[in-house]
Amino acid sequence: MYNFNYSKAGSADAASQALASAEDGKVMAGGMTLIPTLKQRLAAPSDVIDLAGANLSGIRKDGNAIVIGAMTTHATVAGSADVKSAIPALADLADGIGDPAVRNRGTIGGSIANNDPAADYPSALVALGATVKTTKREIAADDFFTGMFETALDEDEIITEVSFPVPEKAGYAKFPNPASRYAIVGSFVAKTAGGVRVAITGAAPCVFRVQAWEDALSSNFSADAISDGAVDAGSMNADIHAGADYRAHLCGVMTKRAVAKAG
């Protein structure tokens, strides 16, 4: 691990200011990605700004939405009575992230800001039509995730909370890596007043929607409506865990399971 300056921000705005003034600063939420990266000397930031004291955690109902603070841990989301009541699929997703140690340290804001292609939360944000709120603006989930480990965030912009509209029904299913619990392929399906949305994570460099399945499910919300061939294997990830063809096949399998779970 290289030397760096460490500071603990008292608010999101203070963290944003510290980040803007640093030569090469990094924000730390739960540290589940940043700390291993530093230990392996894959990054050498000049400053690490800790958000632990920034008062960004918590869950509340706001009209027809569930609003989750950026520093809220996965375990808190999984155990929240409000989340379980309004969007049980979101609680189910959070409960399947990593292991207990990761769930009790990792945060929703850190996960979506990192945008690992195999992370679970991006599929929930996109399928539910969530809004990411930052120190500068509000960003629709469809516009937030821009590529592998890339988002629409500016360099000095920090996530403060995420607002999830409550759907009519939703379900999440993933094929997890048996060691890390990352999604080899995960599918989040949500039926909303505006129609059905299907978001796939783990399969490609970035979360994506499947229009053909959304159209089919809008007419017939049933696993039988999911047809093969809607996902192009040529755009899938391929690694030691799963080939591109296998991931393309799993997209359909996981979407069928997500629809069944949504009921």
Backbone bond lengths (Angstrom), bond angles and torsions (degrees), N, CA, C in turn:
res aa  C-N    CA-C-N  psi(-1)  N-CA   C-N-CA  omega(-1)  CA-C   N-CA-C  phi
1 M - - - 1.465 - - 1.526 109.27 -
2 Y 1.312 116.99 131.32 1.455 121.95 178.52 1.527 110.72 -81.00
3 N 1.345 116.14 159.37 1.459 120.48 176.12 1.524 110.71 -68.31
4 F 1.339 115.84 145.82 1.468 120.89 174.97 1.519 108.66 -154.65
5 N 1.313 115.60 162.08 1.456 121.30 174.73 1.522 109.23 -86.66
6 Y 1.326 117.03 131.45 1.461 121.47 -178.86 1.523 109.88 -111.67
7 S 1.332 116.33 135.56 1.462 120.56 174.92 1.516 108.76 -144.47
8 K 1.339 115.93 152.00 1.461 121.42 178.35 1.522 108.26 -113.36
9 A 1.331 115.76 118.57 1.462 120.47 -176.65 1.518 110.95 -81.91
10 G 1.336 115.95 143.04 1.446 121.01 178.96 1.508 114.14 -89.63
11 S 1.333 116.41 -8.82 1.460 121.47 179.18 1.519 108.96 -159.07
12 A 1.331 116.43 166.89 1.460 120.41 177.92 1.520 110.81 -65.46
13 D 1.331 116.79 -39.38 1.467 119.65 179.54 1.525 111.11 -65.02
14 A 1.334 117.08 -39.94 1.467 120.50 178.28 1.524 110.45 -64.61
15 A 1.327 116.47 -39.83 1.462 120.30 177.82 1.519 110.92 -64.51
16 S 1.337 115.90 -40.36 1.456 120.49 178.89 1.521 111.16 -63.02
17 Q 1.330 116.71 -41.30 1.461 120.66 178.62 1.530 111.31 -66.12
18 A 1.329 116.49 -42.17 1.463 120.32 178.48 1.515 110.92 -64.08
19 L 1.316 116.24 -37.82 1.461 120.78 179.28 1.521 110.84 -66.45
20 A 1.334 116.29 -40.68 1.463 120.74 -178.46 1.527 111.79 -67.55
21 S 1.329 116.67 -31.90 1.465 120.19 -177.22 1.521 113.30 -88.06
22 A 1.330 117.63 -12.59 1.466 120.88 -179.27 1.526 110.75 -76.66
23 E 1.309 115.61 150.31 1.463 120.31 178.42 1.529 110.48 -65.79
24 D 1.316 115.91 -46.23 1.466 121.76 177.85 1.527 107.67 -151.27
25 G 1.325 115.88 76.06 1.451 120.83 -173.98 1.514 114.06 -89.50
26 K 1.339 115.02 154.90 1.450 122.32 174.15 1.523 108.86 -131.39
27 V 1.319 115.79 140.16 1.456 121.10 176.27 1.521 108.94 -92.37
28 M 1.328 117.15 137.47 1.460 121.23 177.72 1.523 109.89 -113.40
29 A 1.319 115.80 124.24 1.464 121.33 174.97 1.536 107.02 -97.94
30 G 1.335 118.10 -101.37 1.465 119.82 175.98 1.512 113.34 -79.24
31 G 1.340 116.38 -21.62 1.457 120.78 178.87 1.516 114.90 82.84
32 M 1.325 117.94 8.80 1.456 120.40 -175.50 1.531 113.20 -67.49
33 T 1.315 117.00 -25.11 1.463 121.09 175.99 1.521 111.11 -105.47
34 L 1.325 116.88 -43.22 1.459 120.56 -174.62 1.522 113.03 -64.12
35 I 1.333 118.10 -45.88 1.461 119.83 -176.42 1.531 112.15 -63.34
36 P 1.348 119.95 -47.31 1.472 118.04 175.29 1.524 112.76 -60.47
37 T 1.325 116.52 -35.66 1.470 119.91 178.49 1.525 110.66 -63.74
38 L 1.337 117.00 -42.25 1.463 120.98 177.73 1.523 111.02 -66.49
39 K 1.323 117.24 -42.08 1.463 121.13 -178.24 1.525 111.73 -63.87
40 Q 1.316 116.16 -33.22 1.459 120.48 179.02 1.537 112.37 -86.39
41 R 1.334 115.95 2.79 1.467 122.64 179.41 1.533 111.98 58.56
42 L 1.338 114.79 37.31 1.460 120.12 175.76 1.516 111.50 -91.75
43 A 1.340 116.72 -6.66 1.461 121.91 176.78 1.527 107.74 -145.82
44 A 1.323 115.08 147.64 1.465 120.70 -179.56 1.527 109.82 -135.94
45 P 1.338 117.55 67.61 1.466 119.59 -179.55 1.525 111.58 -69.56
46 S 1.320 115.70 152.46 1.461 119.73 175.82 1.521 110.51 -76.20
47 D 1.350 116.54 -31.14 1.458 122.55 -176.27 1.524 110.16 -140.64
48 V 1.344 115.60 143.56 1.458 121.94 170.59 1.523 107.25 -119.92
49 I 1.334 115.90 119.99 1.467 121.49 -178.74 1.517 108.37 -105.55
50 D 1.322 116.35 113.83 1.463 123.66 -176.01 1.532 110.04 -85.15
51 L 1.343 116.18 128.42 1.466 121.47 -179.63 1.524 113.21 -92.98
52 A 1.335 117.00 7.32 1.464 119.74 -174.49 1.527 113.11 -59.06
53 G 1.334 117.62 -30.04 1.457 120.11 -179.14 1.511 114.69 -103.26
54 A 1.335 116.76 16.18 1.467 121.03 -173.47 1.526 114.15 -87.86
55 N 1.335 117.24 2.34 1.475 121.32 176.42 1.533 111.67 57.52
56 L 1.324 115.65 51.25 1.462 120.88 -177.74 1.529 112.91 -115.11
57 S 1.332 117.60 14.64 1.462 119.51 -179.41 1.524 110.68 -104.18
58 G 1.307 115.33 159.32 1.462 120.51 178.02 1.515 112.43 132.06
59 I 1.324 115.79 157.65 1.464 122.73 -179.54 1.522 107.97 -132.39
60 R 1.320 116.05 134.46 1.470 119.46 178.58 1.525 110.08 -145.45
61 K 1.321 115.42 156.11 1.459 121.52 172.32 1.519 107.88 -91.30
62 D 1.317 116.33 134.23 1.462 121.95 179.72 1.521 107.59 -134.38
63 G 1.332 116.28 92.87 1.456 119.50 -175.20 1.516 110.05 64.49
64 N 1.323 116.61 -125.29 1.456 121.34 179.28 1.519 111.36 -98.34
65 A 1.314 116.80 38.91 1.458 121.28 -179.74 1.520 110.74 -141.92
66 I 1.304 115.23 152.63 1.459 122.79 170.73 1.524 107.20 -106.72
67 V 1.324 116.51 122.82 1.461 121.66 -177.22 1.527 108.53 -108.90
68 I 1.330 115.91 126.03 1.464 121.57 -175.82 1.518 109.46 -120.40
69 G 1.331 116.70 124.76 1.451 121.67 178.54 1.515 111.79 -64.97
70 A 1.325 116.61 148.41 1.460 121.88 -173.24 1.528 113.30 -60.38
71 M 1.331 117.86 -32.14 1.457 120.98 -177.44 1.534 112.88 -92.98
72 T 1.310 117.31 12.80 1.459 121.51 176.46 1.524 109.89 -72.74
73 T 1.314 116.70 129.58 1.460 119.77 -177.17 1.526 111.69 -76.29
74 H 1.324 114.68 160.66 1.462 120.44 178.00 1.528 110.47 -60.51
75 A 1.335 116.91 -39.37 1.464 120.35 -179.43 1.522 111.38 -63.42
76 T 1.318 116.46 -37.00 1.469 120.06 178.89 1.521 110.96 -67.50
77 V 1.331 117.16 -41.03 1.462 121.02 176.40 1.522 109.91 -62.43
78 A 1.337 116.25 -45.07 1.469 120.61 -177.86 1.523 111.69 -63.04
79 G 1.337 117.29 -33.69 1.450 120.61 -176.00 1.514 115.15 -96.06
80 S 1.331 117.51 -1.22 1.457 121.14 -176.29 1.529 112.32 -70.12
81 A 1.325 116.23 127.20 1.466 120.11 177.25 1.518 110.96 -65.35
82 D 1.340 116.74 -36.33 1.468 120.15 179.04 1.523 111.44 -64.66
83 V 1.327 116.70 -43.11 1.468 119.95 179.63 1.520 110.49 -68.34
84 K 1.313 116.88 -44.39 1.465 120.39 179.77 1.517 111.93 -60.01
85 S 1.324 116.25 -35.60 1.465 120.29 -178.63 1.521 112.18 -76.74
86 A 1.339 116.67 -42.95 1.464 120.26 -173.34 1.522 113.31 -88.92
87 I 1.348 116.78 -43.27 1.473 121.12 -177.64 1.527 108.15 -136.76
88 P 1.326 118.27 73.31 1.462 119.88 -177.42 1.525 114.10 -57.48
89 A 1.324 117.17 -29.03 1.468 119.73 178.69 1.520 111.60 -64.08
90 L 1.330 117.31 -31.76 1.460 121.12 178.59 1.523 110.78 -70.84
91 A 1.328 116.78 -40.32 1.461 120.52 175.69 1.522 110.72 -64.17
92 D 1.330 116.22 -39.84 1.462 121.74 178.14 1.526 110.52 -62.62
93 L 1.325 116.73 -43.61 1.464 121.31 178.11 1.522 110.49 -59.70
94 A 1.340 117.39 -48.74 1.457 121.26 -177.63 1.525 111.67 -62.66
95 D 1.322 116.25 -34.85 1.462 120.95 -178.41 1.529 112.24 -70.19
96 G 1.327 117.23 -16.57 1.465 120.72 -178.63 1.519 113.80 -101.42
97 I 1.330 117.75 6.86 1.464 121.00 -179.90 1.532 109.53 -81.51
98 G 1.318 116.55 126.64 1.458 121.74 172.65 1.518 114.25 50.96
99 D 1.352 115.09 -139.76 1.458 122.38 177.99 1.532 108.61 -120.62
100 P 1.332 118.75 177.24 1.466 119.31 -177.72 1.534 114.21 -54.57
101 A 1.326 117.86 -37.10 1.469 120.28 179.58 1.522 110.80 -63.34
102 V 1.325 116.13 -43.79 1.463 120.37 178.95 1.517 110.58 -67.18
103 R 1.323 118.22 -42.45 1.464 121.49 -177.98 1.530 111.89 -65.51
104 N 1.313 117.14 -28.37 1.458 119.88 -179.48 1.524 114.07 -90.24
105 R 1.329 117.63 -4.75 1.466 121.43 176.59 1.531 112.20 -119.64
106 G 1.314 116.39 -39.00 1.460 120.32 -177.98 1.513 112.08 -67.69
107 T 1.335 116.61 148.86 1.465 121.96 -176.34 1.519 111.32 -123.19
108 I 1.316 115.38 157.09 1.461 120.02 178.94 1.525 111.22 -65.53
109 G 1.337 117.06 -40.24 1.460 119.82 179.68 1.511 112.34 -65.07
110 G 1.332 116.59 -42.38 1.455 120.01 178.80 1.518 111.91 -63.64
111 S 1.344 115.84 -39.36 1.461 120.43 -179.27 1.522 112.32 -63.25
112 I 1.332 116.63 -48.60 1.466 118.13 -175.71 1.526 111.79 -76.20
113 A 1.346 117.80 -28.39 1.463 119.58 176.78 1.523 110.83 -68.78
114 N 1.340 116.34 -34.83 1.466 120.51 178.09 1.526 111.08 -73.98
115 N 1.328 116.69 -36.37 1.460 123.64 178.41 1.525 112.96 51.80
116 D 1.313 115.34 51.40 1.464 119.90 171.41 1.523 107.97 -62.06
117 P 1.329 118.65 136.23 1.468 119.94 -177.50 1.526 113.69 -61.62
118 A 1.348 117.19 -18.49 1.461 120.20 -179.15 1.520 112.71 -105.83
119 A 1.334 117.57 11.05 1.465 120.80 178.96 1.520 110.56 -73.80
120 D 1.332 116.37 154.30 1.460 121.64 -176.54 1.528 112.96 -83.34
121 Y 1.338 116.86 -46.07 1.463 120.71 -171.49 1.532 115.69 -55.45
122 P 1.340 120.23 -38.52 1.467 117.68 -178.27 1.521 113.91 -53.50
123 S 1.333 117.19 -36.66 1.466 119.40 179.68 1.523 111.19 -65.89
124 A 1.337 116.83 -36.34 1.468 119.89 178.89 1.521 111.02 -67.73
125 L 1.327 116.58 -43.43 1.469 119.71 -179.77 1.516 111.37 -61.12
126 V 1.331 116.52 -45.67 1.463 120.25 -176.57 1.528 111.07 -70.87
127 A 1.322 117.34 -44.28 1.471 119.98 -178.34 1.522 112.13 -66.03
128 L 1.322 117.13 -36.04 1.458 120.46 -177.99 1.526 112.78 -87.93
129 G 1.338 117.40 -4.06 1.461 119.91 -179.12 1.513 111.85 66.05
130 A 1.334 116.31 42.06 1.463 121.74 -176.49 1.532 111.51 -71.73
131 T 1.322 114.49 164.62 1.467 121.99 176.41 1.524 108.54 -121.63
132 V 1.336 115.92 127.31 1.466 121.84 177.74 1.529 108.16 -92.93
133 K 1.328 116.52 121.76 1.456 121.57 179.49 1.523 109.13 -102.63
134 T 1.340 116.86 133.81 1.450 121.86 -176.18 1.522 110.80 -126.50
135 T 1.311 115.18 -175.52 1.460 120.37 176.88 1.522 111.86 -70.38
136 K 1.333 117.75 -9.27 1.459 121.22 -177.40 1.517 114.65 -118.21
137 R 1.345 118.00 -32.14 1.468 119.42 -167.63 1.516 111.01 -167.08
138 E 1.333 115.08 -173.12 1.452 122.85 172.22 1.529 108.24 -118.18
139 I 1.337 116.25 134.93 1.467 121.56 -175.85 1.520 109.12 -126.00
140 A 1.321 116.85 125.48 1.467 120.78 176.28 1.531 108.99 -66.92
141 A 1.331 115.72 142.40 1.461 120.57 -177.82 1.527 112.13 -56.12
142 D 1.341 117.11 -36.07 1.466 120.20 179.52 1.523 111.78 -61.00
143 D 1.339 116.93 -24.99 1.466 121.12 -178.68 1.521 112.97 -101.79
144 F 1.335 116.76 -8.97 1.463 120.15 -172.28 1.525 113.16 -78.91
145 F 1.334 117.01 -45.36 1.469 121.41 -176.35 1.523 109.05 -89.62
146 T 1.332 116.39 114.20 1.464 120.34 -170.99 1.525 114.62 -109.84
147 G 1.332 118.89 -14.80 1.459 121.37 -178.65 1.511 110.43 172.62
148 M 1.315 117.32 -178.39 1.456 121.46 -179.11 1.535 110.93 -59.36
149 F 1.315 116.37 118.18 1.469 123.22 -177.70 1.532 112.16 57.70
150 E 1.327 117.49 24.93 1.465 121.09 -179.17 1.529 110.25 -127.54
151 T 1.334 114.85 141.39 1.457 120.88 177.03 1.522 109.37 -136.06
152 A 1.328 116.05 178.53 1.461 121.72 179.58 1.523 112.60 -81.88
153 L 1.327 117.99 -0.27 1.460 121.10 -177.89 1.524 112.07 -64.26
154 D 1.340 116.19 137.52 1.457 120.94 170.22 1.529 108.85 -73.48
155 E 1.335 116.73 165.90 1.463 120.60 -175.17 1.527 112.66 -62.47
156 D 1.333 117.29 -31.01 1.462 119.64 -178.06 1.533 112.10 -108.85
157 E 1.323 116.26 20.55 1.470 121.90 -176.90 1.519 110.09 -101.03
158 I 1.318 117.36 135.95 1.457 121.84 -175.26 1.528 109.71 -126.30
159 I 1.325 115.78 135.30 1.466 121.54 177.09 1.524 109.39 -70.29
160 T 1.322 116.51 134.79 1.467 120.65 177.10 1.527 112.03 -108.52
161 E 1.335 118.07 -36.97 1.463 121.05 178.94 1.526 110.40 -164.48
162 V 1.310 114.62 166.02 1.468 121.79 177.95 1.518 108.41 -127.33
163 S 1.334 116.98 130.61 1.457 122.49 179.86 1.528 109.61 -106.42
164 F 1.330 116.11 122.45 1.463 122.24 -178.82 1.524 110.08 -110.31
165 P 1.336 118.76 113.67 1.469 119.65 172.56 1.531 110.01 -61.96
166 V 1.310 116.60 140.56 1.468 120.46 -179.71 1.526 109.02 -77.33
167 P 1.329 118.13 122.74 1.467 120.49 -179.01 1.525 111.82 -85.13
168 E 1.326 115.41 170.15 1.457 119.69 173.39 1.520 109.92 -68.53
169 K 1.311 115.85 -40.73 1.459 122.39 175.48 1.525 108.59 -160.71
170 A 1.320 117.07 157.18 1.467 120.73 -179.23 1.520 109.69 -159.83
171 G 1.332 115.35 156.90 1.455 120.74 177.26 1.514 110.61 -152.16
172 Y 1.321 116.22 148.61 1.464 121.31 177.86 1.513 109.01 -131.35
173 A 1.333 115.71 134.70 1.459 121.45 176.77 1.518 108.40 -139.84
174 K 1.330 115.87 138.25 1.463 118.61 178.18 1.517 110.93 -139.25
175 F 1.327 114.18 153.98 1.454 122.65 171.39 1.520 105.17 -100.71
176 P 1.348 118.67 103.01 1.459 119.87 -171.30 1.522 113.53 -87.44
177 N 1.322 115.43 149.99 1.454 120.20 166.46 1.530 106.59 -63.96
178 P 1.328 119.00 128.09 1.463 120.21 -173.97 1.523 114.30 -64.88
179 A 1.327 117.74 -19.74 1.460 120.68 -179.25 1.523 111.75 -93.58
180 S 1.321 117.15 -53.18 1.461 121.22 -173.70 1.514 113.88 -90.99
181 R 1.302 117.61 -20.69 1.463 125.15 -173.72 1.522 112.86 70.48
182 Y 1.336 117.25 5.38 1.459 119.29 171.56 1.529 109.06 -62.33
183 A 1.319 116.64 155.27 1.463 120.91 -178.28 1.529 110.72 -79.99
184 I 1.316 116.72 114.76 1.462 118.96 167.46 1.518 107.64 -66.27
185 V 1.320 115.42 -41.92 1.469 122.82 166.14 1.523 107.68 -150.14
186 G 1.322 116.28 133.89 1.456 121.19 174.91 1.521 109.21 -133.72
187 S 1.325 116.87 144.77 1.464 121.28 179.81 1.521 109.74 -130.90
188 F 1.326 115.60 126.61 1.468 121.37 176.00 1.525 107.43 -113.29
189 V 1.320 116.23 123.64 1.462 122.91 -178.94 1.523 108.66 -116.41
190 A 1.325 116.71 129.78 1.460 120.72 179.48 1.518 110.39 -133.41
191 K 1.342 115.53 131.31 1.453 121.05 173.68 1.515 107.90 -101.24
192 T 1.323 116.11 117.87 1.463 121.52 -177.22 1.527 109.50 -121.88
193 A 1.329 115.40 176.16 1.464 119.66 177.99 1.515 111.24 -62.74
194 G 1.320 116.74 -25.92 1.469 120.99 -179.79 1.507 114.39 -89.97
195 G 1.334 117.61 1.01 1.456 120.80 -179.30 1.512 111.13 125.18
196 V 1.317 116.36 -169.96 1.463 122.72 -178.51 1.525 109.58 -101.28
197 R 1.319 115.35 139.05 1.462 121.62 177.91 1.524 108.87 -124.97
198 V 1.325 115.81 134.63 1.464 123.04 178.79 1.516 108.20 -122.63
199 A 1.336 116.83 121.57 1.459 121.04 -179.45 1.521 109.41 -123.94
200 I 1.330 115.49 130.58 1.462 122.66 -176.53 1.525 110.04 -110.06
201 T 1.329 116.52 132.75 1.455 121.57 174.96 1.528 109.40 -123.05
202 G 1.327 116.32 160.37 1.459 121.06 177.05 1.513 114.95 84.58
203 A 1.307 117.52 -28.09 1.457 121.19 -173.10 1.526 113.09 -81.16
204 A 1.326 117.20 -34.37 1.465 122.63 -172.79 1.530 109.71 -127.66
205 P 1.327 118.00 177.03 1.468 119.52 179.49 1.525 114.63 -59.65
206 C 1.340 117.15 -22.77 1.463 120.41 -178.96 1.529 108.64 -149.94
207 V 1.307 116.77 154.89 1.459 121.16 177.26 1.530 110.25 -55.03
208 F 1.339 116.62 144.21 1.461 120.03 -179.15 1.520 110.32 -148.25
209 R 1.338 115.09 157.97 1.459 121.37 177.08 1.528 110.21 -99.64
210 V 1.340 116.10 156.89 1.463 121.96 179.17 1.530 107.82 -119.19
211 Q 1.320 115.58 99.06 1.464 121.45 -173.66 1.518 112.25 -62.29
212 A 1.326 117.56 -39.33 1.463 120.49 -177.70 1.524 111.21 -61.22
213 W 1.313 117.30 -41.52 1.466 120.67 179.77 1.527 110.88 -73.43
214 E 1.316 117.34 -34.08 1.463 119.79 176.23 1.525 110.78 -62.09
215 D 1.324 115.98 -43.68 1.465 120.13 179.31 1.529 111.04 -64.25
216 A 1.326 115.36 -43.38 1.463 119.86 -178.75 1.524 111.46 -64.73
217 L 1.336 116.36 -42.72 1.464 120.27 -178.62 1.516 112.51 -72.08
218 S 1.324 116.98 -25.96 1.462 119.94 176.47 1.515 110.92 -65.55
219 S 1.339 116.36 -30.90 1.464 121.25 178.32 1.524 112.22 -87.28
220 N 1.331 115.21 -33.34 1.466 120.06 -176.22 1.528 108.60 -148.51
221 F 1.346 116.21 94.93 1.466 119.55 -177.40 1.521 109.49 -77.18
222 S 1.333 113.62 81.01 1.455 120.84 -177.19 1.521 108.26 -150.80
223 A 1.326 117.00 148.48 1.461 121.09 176.93 1.522 111.40 -58.32
224 D 1.323 117.16 -26.95 1.469 121.03 179.96 1.526 111.79 -66.48
225 A 1.325 117.73 -18.13 1.465 121.02 -178.85 1.531 112.26 -78.27
226 I 1.327 117.13 -12.88 1.467 121.05 -178.22 1.518 109.51 -82.44
227 S 1.319 115.98 114.89 1.465 120.86 -178.78 1.525 110.33 -103.99
228 D 1.310 115.84 156.30 1.463 121.33 177.80 1.525 110.30 -74.47
229 G 1.322 115.74 158.35 1.452 120.94 172.14 1.508 116.43 88.00
230 A 1.343 117.92 1.77 1.468 119.60 -178.81 1.522 112.32 -78.40
231 V 1.343 116.49 -18.13 1.468 121.18 -179.14 1.520 108.96 -112.16
232 D 1.320 117.04 127.59 1.453 123.28 -178.03 1.527 110.32 -81.77
233 A 1.326 117.37 119.58 1.458 121.59 179.86 1.527 112.18 -62.58
234 G 1.328 116.47 -23.85 1.459 120.23 -178.92 1.514 113.58 -65.26
235 S 1.330 117.30 -19.56 1.464 120.91 -179.69 1.525 112.51 -101.99
236 M 1.334 117.03 5.60 1.459 120.84 -177.42 1.527 112.57 -87.14
237 N 1.339 115.61 157.27 1.453 121.58 172.20 1.519 109.33 -71.90
238 A 1.322 116.29 152.68 1.462 121.99 174.60 1.523 107.42 -140.93
239 D 1.339 116.50 125.54 1.454 120.26 -179.29 1.521 109.03 -152.73
240 I 1.349 116.77 -165.55 1.456 119.66 -177.12 1.522 112.10 -69.14
241 H 1.312 117.05 -16.16 1.459 120.31 -176.63 1.525 112.90 -88.84
242 A 1.334 117.34 -33.73 1.466 120.69 -178.13 1.522 109.46 -165.27
243 G 1.324 115.87 141.64 1.456 121.09 176.42 1.519 111.64 -81.32
244 A 1.325 116.06 171.07 1.461 121.40 -177.67 1.533 111.74 -64.68
245 D 1.322 117.47 -44.20 1.463 120.50 -179.89 1.528 111.41 -62.69
246 Y 1.323 115.47 -40.71 1.467 120.03 179.89 1.519 110.56 -65.31
247 R 1.329 117.09 -42.12 1.461 120.02 178.74 1.535 110.70 -64.02
248 A 1.329 116.70 -41.32 1.469 119.58 178.68 1.522 110.57 -60.83
249 H 1.330 116.40 -40.52 1.472 120.52 177.58 1.523 110.59 -65.29
250 L 1.346 117.35 -42.43 1.461 121.18 -178.92 1.528 112.42 -63.78
251 C 1.327 117.18 -28.19 1.472 119.27 177.85 1.523 110.48 -56.20
252 G 1.330 116.53 -45.34 1.455 120.49 178.94 1.519 112.32 -68.33
253 V 1.335 116.13 -42.43 1.464 120.65 -179.16 1.526 110.95 -62.09
254 M 1.336 116.24 -46.90 1.468 120.07 -178.53 1.531 111.74 -68.90
255 T 1.320 116.98 -33.69 1.471 119.42 178.00 1.524 110.69 -67.61
256 K 1.311 117.59 -40.33 1.461 120.77 175.74 1.528 110.68 -60.45
257 R 1.322 116.89 -41.93 1.471 120.91 -179.83 1.529 110.27 -67.99
258 A 1.332 116.66 -38.28 1.459 119.82 178.71 1.533 111.51 -64.30
259 V 1.317 116.26 -40.19 1.468 120.65 177.88 1.527 109.94 -63.96
260 A 1.337 115.94 -43.13 1.459 119.88 179.06 1.526 111.26 -62.99
261 K 1.327 117.24 -39.86 1.467 120.96 179.14 1.539 110.77 -67.41
262 A 1.334 115.23 -35.15 1.466 118.86 178.47 1.514 111.45 -65.16
263 G 1.323 115.40 -32.00 1.457 121.02 175.26 1.504 113.33 67.51
